[in-house]
Amino acid sequence: NIAIQTFTLTVTQPTGGGTGAAIRINCGGGSFTDSNGNTFAADAYFAGDGTFATMSAITGTVDDALYQTERYGWANNMVYNIPVPVAGYYTVKLHFAEIYWTAVGQRVFNVNIEGGPAELTNFDILAQAGASNTAIIKEFSGIYVNDGMLNINFSAVVNAAKIAAIEVISQGTGGGPASGGNSSGKQVANESS
């Protein structure tokens, strides 16, 4: 049997002063337009175990629906391979809210973008956000992609890794860190919630 997945991917100019194209994905959920008018496509480009959703209100955002769904994966079983329009530098925003577990230490995982050192190691959403059902964004700039595919790998440490939404925003073909010919050039994360 062959499964066919059909979806529409919207590439738009980002709001808030960005200059490059943006790819936004609502992980585990359908298409969603946030309060800034940014459209997140329905979940796509993934390999992973499953999805989960809640109807609980999400603290720290006005876009509750974006954080009320998730894609999760056990062990090293979740990856997003997102096609990007051009080789160059990208900012990646990973959106999280712990909508299943209720105590620190019940979900811990690593996230690696484009190989090299992990961007998030032993990441515990509850420890970072301070409470269940609270939005948190981890942002990474200077991610260099030269093969047309941005790879995000999630590996579980305790229970399953998860993600609520992903944004990939082009920084253009210059201005990022030198990558030494590798497919990855990484800078320090910024956090917002």
Secondary structure, DSSP 8 states (H G I E B T S, - for coil): ----------EE--SSS--S-EEEEETTS--EE-TTS-EEEES-SEE-SEEEE--S--BT-S-HHHHSEEEEESTT-EEEEEE-SSSEEEEEEEEE---S--STTSSEEEEEESSSS-SEEEE-HHHHHSSTTB-EEEEEEEEEE-SSEEEEEEEEEES-EEESEEEEEEEESSSS---TTSS-----EEEE-
